[in-house]
Amino acid sequence: MAWLLFGLLIVLFLINIPIAVALGLASMIVLMIQDNVPLMVIVQKMFTSTDSFTLMAVPFFILAGKLMEVGGISKRLVDFAMTIVGRMHGGLAMVSVVTCMFFAAISGSGAATTAAVGAIMIPAMVQKGYDKSFSTAIQAAGGTIGVMIPPSVPMILFGVIAGASISDLFIAGIVPGIFVGLSLIAVAYFISRKRGYGKGEKSSLKDVFTSFNRAILAILMPVIILGGIYGGIFTPTEASVVAAVYGLIVGLFIYREIKWKDLPEIFIQSAVTSAVIMFIISCASIFGFILTREQIPLSITNALLAISENPIIVLLIINVILLIVGTFLETSAAIIIMAPILLPVTTAVGIDPVHFGIIMVVNLAIGFITPPVGINLFVASNIANLRLEKIVRAIIPFLIILIVDIIIISFIPELSLFFLDK
C-alpha cells in the first residue's frame, strides 16, 4: 500500500494535479482498495484536521501580513534600512535584505515578503545601475527569510503536526533567521564590490532617528507579538488576532494608506490564501492517516537507522531529502507530508523536535528559490518583468550560501535553542 500511495501521488504531481487534490485523490483511491475502511473516514479526517484552535493563527497571521503589506509598512522599513546600511558598497542590495528581515517579522510568508519589498527595491536598484537579474535574485533570496523569523505560518503547521510548542519554535527561529539574513548581506556585499555597484548617501544621526520614528509602529509589531506570547499575556493564536487588529489600526487610522474601499479585496485575498492552506491540511490529514495505519514512518525510521545511528549522518541524509522535496513541493504540503515521516527518525537519534522544526522550515524555504516550484522566483520575476532563466543563473551564489547556512544550523543546535530552557 505504501508503494501504491506514493506512486499515485507522484503520477498525480507529474500530470499537474493541484497538491491538495493529489493528496486527497491518492489517499481516497488507496482507501477504496482497502474494503475494511469506510469512505466516511475521509470526510471525518478532513474535518477534524482543521478543527483546531491553534490553526486559527494561520488565517489571522496571513491577514495581518496583508494589512501591513498594503498599509505602507514596506516603504517605511526600506527608508529605515537605507539609513543603516545604504552608504556601503551594494547598499541597496543590503537594504533589500535588511528590509526583508524586518518585514519577515510581520508577514510570516516568503512570497508576501518578496512582493512587498521587491515592488519598491527592484526598480530602485535597477535605476541606480544594478544589474536587473542580480536585483531580482537578491530580492527572491531575501524573501526566504519571510518564514524563518517569527511569526511564521510553516512553523505553526510544524508545531501542530509535531506537537511541538509554537512559542518555542517562534523564539528558536529568531537567531537562525538573522544569521541567514547576515549571510545573504555578505554575499550581496562581495558581489556588489566586485561589480562596482555604488554606495548610497551617508545618513546623519538625525536621518536615522527620523526614519526610525516613521517605522517604529512596524518595528513594534513583532515585539508586541513575541513579548505578549512570552510574557504570558496571550497564546500564539490570540497573538495572531492581536497582530491583525494592530495592522488594521495602523494601516487604516495612523498611516492612512489603507482605504475603506481596499478592505474587501484585502479580506478576500487573505481568505483565499488561508483556504488553500487549510484545504491542503485537510487533504494531507487523510494521507497522514494512511501513513500511520500502514506504519510507514516506522519503516522509514528503521531503514534510515539501519544506514547509521550517528546523528550527523542522519541529519545529512534528511537535509538532502528535504532539499529535494522543497524543490518540488509547496512548503505547507511538504511539512504536512514529511514531518510525521522524519520526526520519529530525528527523535530516535536524540535531535530536539524544536531544532528539527527550524531545520525543516529553513530547508524548505530554500525551495522558494529553486525551480520548478520556486514561488519567490516567480513573484520577483513578475515584478521585474524578467525571464525566469536569467534569475536562476543570478540566484546561484545565494542558493549556495543558503545551503551552507542550513548545514551550520543543523550541526550547531545552539543557534536555534540558545534562548530556550533546555
C-alpha positions as CSV (number, residue, x, y, z in Angstrom):
1,M,0.0,0.0,0.0
2,A,2.9,2.4,0.7
3,W,4.3,1.9,-2.8
4,L,0.8,2.4,-4.3
5,L,0.2,5.6,-2.2
6,F,3.5,7.3,-3.1
7,G,3.3,6.0,-6.7
8,L,-0.2,7.5,-7.2
9,L,1.0,10.8,-5.6
10,I,4.0,11.1,-7.9
11,V,1.8,10.4,-11.0
12,L,-0.7,13.0,-10.0
13,F,2.0,15.5,-9.4
14,L,3.5,14.8,-12.8
15,I,0.3,15.5,-14.6
16,N,0.0,18.8,-12.8
17,I,-2.9,18.0,-10.5
18,P,-3.0,20.6,-7.6
19,I,-1.2,19.5,-4.5
20,A,-4.3,19.3,-2.2
21,V,-6.3,17.4,-4.8
22,A,-3.4,15.0,-5.5
23,L,-3.0,14.2,-1.8
24,G,-6.8,13.6,-1.3
25,L,-7.3,11.6,-4.5
26,A,-4.3,9.3,-3.9
27,S,-5.5,8.7,-0.4
28,M,-9.1,8.1,-1.4
29,I,-8.0,5.5,-4.1
30,V,-5.9,3.6,-1.5
31,L,-8.8,3.6,1.0
32,M,-11.3,2.4,-1.7
33,I,-9.0,-0.6,-2.4
34,Q,-9.0,-1.4,1.3
35,D,-12.5,-2.7,1.7
36,N,-12.4,-2.6,5.6
37,V,-12.1,1.2,5.6
38,P,-15.3,3.2,5.1
39,L,-15.1,6.2,2.9
40,M,-16.8,8.3,5.6
41,V,-13.3,8.3,7.2
42,I,-12.2,10.7,4.5
43,V,-14.8,13.3,5.5
44,Q,-14.2,12.8,9.2
45,K,-10.4,13.2,8.9
46,M,-10.7,16.3,6.7
47,F,-13.0,18.0,9.2
48,T,-11.2,17.1,12.4
49,S,-7.7,18.1,11.0
50,T,-8.8,21.7,10.6
51,D,-11.0,21.8,13.7
52,S,-8.1,23.2,15.7
53,F,-7.7,26.3,17.9
54,T,-4.0,26.5,17.1
55,L,-4.6,26.5,13.3
56,M,-6.8,29.6,13.7
57,A,-3.5,31.5,13.9
58,V,-2.8,30.8,10.2
59,P,-5.6,32.9,8.6
60,F,-5.1,35.8,11.1
61,F,-1.3,36.0,10.6
62,I,-1.9,35.9,6.8
63,L,-4.4,38.7,7.2
64,A,-2.0,40.7,9.4
65,G,0.8,40.3,6.9
66,K,-1.6,41.5,4.1
67,L,-2.7,44.5,6.1
68,M,0.9,45.5,6.8
69,E,1.9,44.9,3.2
70,V,-0.8,47.3,1.8
71,G,-0.6,49.7,4.7
72,G,2.7,51.4,3.8
73,I,4.9,49.4,6.1
74,S,7.3,48.2,3.5
75,K,8.2,51.8,2.3
76,R,8.9,52.9,5.9
77,L,11.0,49.8,6.6
78,V,13.0,50.4,3.4
79,D,13.7,54.0,4.4
80,F,14.9,52.9,7.8
81,A,17.1,50.2,6.4
82,M,18.6,52.7,4.0
83,T,19.8,54.9,6.8
84,I,21.6,51.9,8.4
85,V,23.4,50.2,5.5
86,G,22.6,52.3,2.5
87,R,26.0,54.1,2.4
88,M,28.1,50.8,1.9
89,H,29.1,49.1,-1.3
90,G,26.0,47.4,-2.7
91,G,24.0,49.4,-0.1
92,L,20.7,49.0,-1.9
93,A,21.2,45.2,-2.1
94,M,21.8,45.1,1.6
95,V,18.8,47.4,2.2
96,S,16.7,44.9,0.4
97,V,17.8,42.0,2.7
98,V,17.6,44.1,5.9
99,T,14.0,45.2,4.9
100,C,13.1,41.6,4.3
101,M,14.3,40.7,7.8
102,F,12.1,43.5,9.3
103,F,9.1,42.5,7.1
104,A,9.6,38.8,7.9
105,A,8.8,39.7,11.5
106,I,5.4,40.9,10.3
107,S,4.2,38.8,7.4
108,G,5.2,35.2,8.1
109,S,5.2,34.5,4.4
110,G,8.1,34.3,1.9
111,A,6.0,35.3,-1.1
112,A,4.5,38.3,0.7
113,T,7.9,39.5,1.8
114,T,9.2,39.2,-1.7
115,A,6.3,41.0,-3.2
116,A,6.0,43.8,-0.6
117,V,9.7,44.7,-0.6
118,G,10.5,43.8,-4.2
119,A,7.9,46.2,-5.6
120,I,10.0,49.0,-4.1
121,M,13.6,47.8,-4.1
122,I,13.9,46.1,-7.6
123,P,13.0,49.3,-9.6
124,A,15.2,51.4,-7.2
125,M,18.2,49.1,-7.7
126,V,17.9,49.0,-11.5
127,Q,17.6,52.8,-11.5
128,K,20.9,53.1,-9.6
129,G,22.8,50.9,-12.1
130,Y,22.5,47.4,-10.5
131,D,22.1,44.5,-12.9
132,K,18.4,43.6,-13.2
133,S,18.9,39.9,-12.8
134,F,21.1,40.5,-9.7
135,S,18.5,42.9,-8.2
136,T,15.7,40.4,-8.8
137,A,17.8,37.5,-7.4
138,I,18.7,39.2,-4.1
139,Q,15.1,40.1,-3.6
140,A,13.9,36.5,-4.2
141,A,16.6,35.2,-1.8
142,G,15.8,37.8,0.8
143,G,12.2,36.7,0.7
144,T,13.1,33.3,2.0
145,I,13.7,34.9,5.4
146,G,9.9,35.6,5.5
147,V,9.2,32.1,7.0
148,M,12.3,32.0,9.2
149,I,11.9,35.0,11.5
150,P,8.6,34.7,13.5
151,P,5.7,34.8,13.1
152,S,5.9,32.0,10.6
153,V,3.0,30.0,9.1
154,P,5.2,26.9,8.3
155,M,6.3,26.9,12.0
156,I,2.7,26.9,13.1
157,L,2.0,24.0,10.8
158,F,5.0,22.1,12.1
159,G,4.1,22.7,15.7
160,V,0.5,21.4,15.1
161,I,1.7,18.3,13.4
162,A,4.7,17.5,15.6
163,G,3.1,18.5,18.9
164,A,5.9,21.0,19.4
165,S,5.5,24.3,21.2
166,I,4.8,27.0,18.7
167,S,6.1,29.6,21.1
168,D,9.4,27.7,21.3
169,L,9.5,27.4,17.5
170,F,9.0,31.2,17.2
171,I,11.8,32.1,19.6
172,A,14.1,29.4,18.1
173,G,13.7,30.9,14.6
174,I,15.0,34.4,15.5
175,V,18.7,33.7,15.6
176,P,18.8,31.4,12.5
177,G,16.7,34.0,10.6
178,I,19.1,36.8,11.5
179,F,22.1,34.5,10.7
180,V,20.7,33.7,7.2
181,G,20.0,37.4,6.6
182,L,23.6,38.4,7.5
183,S,25.0,35.7,5.2
184,L,22.9,37.0,2.3
185,I,24.1,40.5,3.1
186,A,27.7,39.3,3.0
187,V,27.2,37.7,-0.4
188,A,25.5,40.8,-1.7
189,Y,28.4,43.0,-0.5
190,F,31.1,40.9,-2.1
191,I,29.2,40.6,-5.5
192,S,28.5,44.4,-5.4
193,R,32.1,45.3,-4.6
194,K,33.4,43.1,-7.4
195,R,30.9,44.6,-9.9
196,G,31.4,48.1,-8.7
197,Y,27.8,48.7,-7.6
198,G,28.0,52.1,-5.9
199,K,27.4,53.4,-2.4
200,G,24.4,55.4,-1.3
201,E,24.5,58.6,0.6
202,K,25.7,58.7,4.1
203,S,22.9,59.2,6.6
204,S,23.2,61.5,9.6
205,L,22.1,60.6,13.0
206,K,19.1,62.8,12.5
207,D,18.1,60.8,9.4
208,V,18.4,57.5,11.3
209,F,16.3,58.9,14.1
210,T,13.6,60.3,11.7
211,S,13.3,57.1,9.6
212,F,13.2,55.0,12.8
213,N,10.5,57.2,14.2
214,R,8.4,56.7,11.0
215,A,8.9,52.9,11.0
216,I,8.5,52.5,14.8
217,L,5.0,51.1,14.6
218,A,6.1,48.4,12.1
219,I,9.1,47.5,14.2
220,L,7.0,47.3,17.4
221,M,4.7,44.7,15.9
222,P,6.9,41.6,16.3
223,V,7.9,43.0,19.8
224,I,4.3,43.1,20.8
225,I,3.6,39.6,19.3
226,L,6.6,37.8,20.9
227,G,6.6,39.9,24.1
228,G,2.9,39.1,24.6
229,I,3.5,35.3,24.0
230,Y,6.5,35.0,26.3
231,G,5.0,37.4,28.8
232,G,2.0,35.0,29.2
233,I,-0.4,37.7,28.1
234,F,-1.8,35.7,25.1
235,T,-1.3,32.5,23.2
236,P,0.2,32.3,19.7
237,T,-3.3,32.0,18.3
238,E,-4.5,35.1,20.3
239,A,-1.3,36.9,19.2
240,S,-2.3,36.4,15.5
241,V,-5.6,38.2,16.2
242,V,-3.8,41.0,18.0
243,A,-1.4,41.3,15.0
244,A,-4.4,41.5,12.6
245,V,-6.2,44.2,14.6
246,Y,-2.9,46.1,15.1
247,G,-2.2,46.0,11.4
248,L,-5.7,47.2,10.6
249,I,-5.5,50.2,13.1
250,V,-2.0,51.2,11.9
251,G,-2.8,51.0,8.2
252,L,-6.3,52.5,8.3
253,F,-6.1,55.2,11.0
254,I,-2.4,56.0,11.6
255,Y,-0.6,55.7,8.3
256,R,-3.9,56.0,6.4
257,E,-2.6,54.2,3.4
258,I,-5.4,51.6,3.6
259,K,-8.7,53.0,2.4
260,W,-12.1,51.6,3.4
261,K,-12.7,50.5,-0.2
262,D,-9.4,48.4,0.0
263,L,-10.7,46.2,2.8
264,P,-12.9,43.8,0.8
265,E,-10.0,43.0,-1.5
266,I,-7.6,42.5,1.4
267,F,-10.1,40.2,3.2
268,I,-10.8,38.2,0.0
269,Q,-7.1,37.7,-0.8
270,S,-6.4,36.6,2.8
271,A,-9.4,34.3,2.8
272,V,-8.4,32.6,-0.5
273,T,-4.8,32.1,0.7
274,S,-6.0,30.7,4.0
275,A,-8.5,28.4,2.3
276,V,-5.8,27.0,0.1
277,I,-3.6,26.2,3.1
278,M,-6.5,24.7,5.1
279,F,-7.6,22.6,2.1
280,I,-4.0,21.2,1.8
281,I,-4.0,20.5,5.5
282,S,-7.4,18.7,5.4
283,C,-6.4,16.5,2.4
284,A,-3.0,15.8,3.8
285,S,-4.6,14.6,7.0
286,I,-6.0,11.6,5.1
287,F,-2.6,11.0,3.6
288,G,-1.1,11.1,7.1
289,F,-3.8,8.7,8.4
290,I,-2.8,6.1,5.8
291,L,0.9,6.6,6.6
292,T,0.3,5.9,10.3
293,R,-2.0,3.0,9.6
294,E,0.5,1.3,7.3
295,Q,3.3,2.1,9.8
296,I,5.3,3.8,7.0
297,P,7.1,6.3,9.4
298,L,8.3,3.4,11.5
299,S,9.6,1.5,8.4
300,I,11.4,4.6,7.2
301,T,12.9,5.2,10.6
302,N,14.2,1.6,10.8
303,A,15.6,1.9,7.2
304,L,17.5,5.2,8.0
305,L,18.8,3.9,11.3
306,A,20.0,0.8,9.6
307,I,22.2,3.0,7.5
308,S,23.6,4.8,10.6
309,E,22.5,5.8,14.0
310,N,25.0,8.7,14.0
311,P,23.0,11.9,14.3
312,I,25.4,13.7,11.9
313,I,24.9,11.1,9.1
314,V,21.1,11.0,9.8
315,L,20.9,14.8,9.6
316,L,22.9,14.9,6.3
317,I,20.5,12.4,4.8
318,I,17.5,14.3,6.0
319,N,18.8,17.6,4.7
320,V,19.3,16.1,1.3
321,I,15.8,14.7,1.3
322,L,14.3,18.0,2.4
323,L,16.2,20.0,-0.2
324,I,14.9,17.7,-2.9
325,V,11.3,17.7,-1.6
326,G,11.4,21.5,-1.3
327,T,12.3,21.8,-4.9
328,F,9.1,20.0,-6.0
329,L,6.6,20.6,-3.2
330,E,5.0,23.7,-1.8
331,T,6.2,24.4,1.8
332,S,2.9,23.7,3.7
333,A,2.3,20.4,1.8
334,A,6.0,19.4,2.3
335,I,5.8,19.9,6.1
336,I,2.4,18.1,6.4
337,I,3.7,15.1,4.5
338,M,7.3,14.9,5.7
339,A,7.1,15.9,9.3
340,P,5.3,12.8,10.5
341,I,7.7,10.6,8.5
342,L,11.0,12.3,9.6
343,L,10.2,13.3,13.1
344,P,10.5,9.8,14.5
345,V,13.9,9.4,12.9
346,T,15.3,12.6,14.4
347,T,13.7,11.8,17.8
348,A,15.4,8.3,17.8
349,V,18.8,9.8,17.4
350,G,18.3,12.5,20.0
351,I,17.6,15.6,18.0
352,D,15.4,18.1,19.7
353,P,12.0,18.5,18.0
354,V,12.1,22.3,18.0
355,H,15.6,22.2,16.5
356,F,14.4,19.8,13.8
357,G,11.4,22.1,13.2
358,I,13.8,25.0,12.4
359,I,16.0,22.8,10.2
360,M,12.9,21.7,8.3
361,V,11.5,25.3,7.8
362,V,14.8,26.8,6.7
363,N,15.5,23.8,4.4
364,L,12.1,24.1,2.7
365,A,12.5,27.9,2.5
366,I,15.4,27.2,0.1
367,G,12.7,25.7,-2.2
368,F,11.3,29.2,-2.6
369,I,14.2,30.0,-5.0
370,T,14.6,26.6,-6.8
371,P,12.6,25.7,-9.9
372,P,10.1,24.3,-10.7
373,V,8.1,25.4,-7.7
374,G,10.2,28.4,-6.6
375,I,7.4,30.8,-5.7
376,N,9.8,33.7,-4.8
377,L,11.4,33.4,-8.2
378,F,8.0,33.8,-9.9
379,V,6.9,36.7,-7.8
380,A,10.2,38.5,-8.2
381,S,10.4,37.9,-12.0
382,N,6.9,39.2,-12.4
383,I,7.8,42.4,-10.6
384,A,11.0,42.8,-12.6
385,N,9.3,41.7,-15.9
386,L,12.4,39.4,-16.4
387,R,12.6,35.9,-17.8
388,L,13.0,33.2,-15.2
389,E,16.2,31.6,-16.6
390,K,18.1,34.9,-16.2
391,I,17.1,35.0,-12.5
392,V,18.0,31.3,-12.0
393,R,21.6,32.0,-13.0
394,A,21.9,35.1,-10.8
395,I,20.4,33.2,-7.8
396,I,23.1,30.5,-7.7
397,P,25.5,32.4,-5.2
398,F,22.7,33.0,-2.8
399,L,21.5,29.4,-3.2
400,I,25.0,28.1,-2.3
401,I,25.2,30.3,0.9
402,L,21.7,29.2,2.0
403,I,22.8,25.5,1.7
404,V,25.9,26.4,3.8
405,D,23.6,28.1,6.3
406,I,21.4,25.1,6.7
407,I,24.4,22.8,7.3
408,I,25.6,25.2,10.1
409,I,22.1,25.5,11.6
410,S,21.8,21.7,11.5
411,F,25.1,21.0,13.3
412,I,25.1,23.9,15.8
413,P,21.8,23.4,17.6
414,E,22.7,26.3,20.0
415,L,21.8,28.7,17.2
416,S,18.2,27.6,17.5
417,L,18.0,26.6,21.1
418,F,20.1,29.3,22.8
419,F,17.1,31.3,24.2
420,L,15.2,28.2,25.3
421,D,15.3,26.5,28.6
422,K,16.5,23.0,27.5
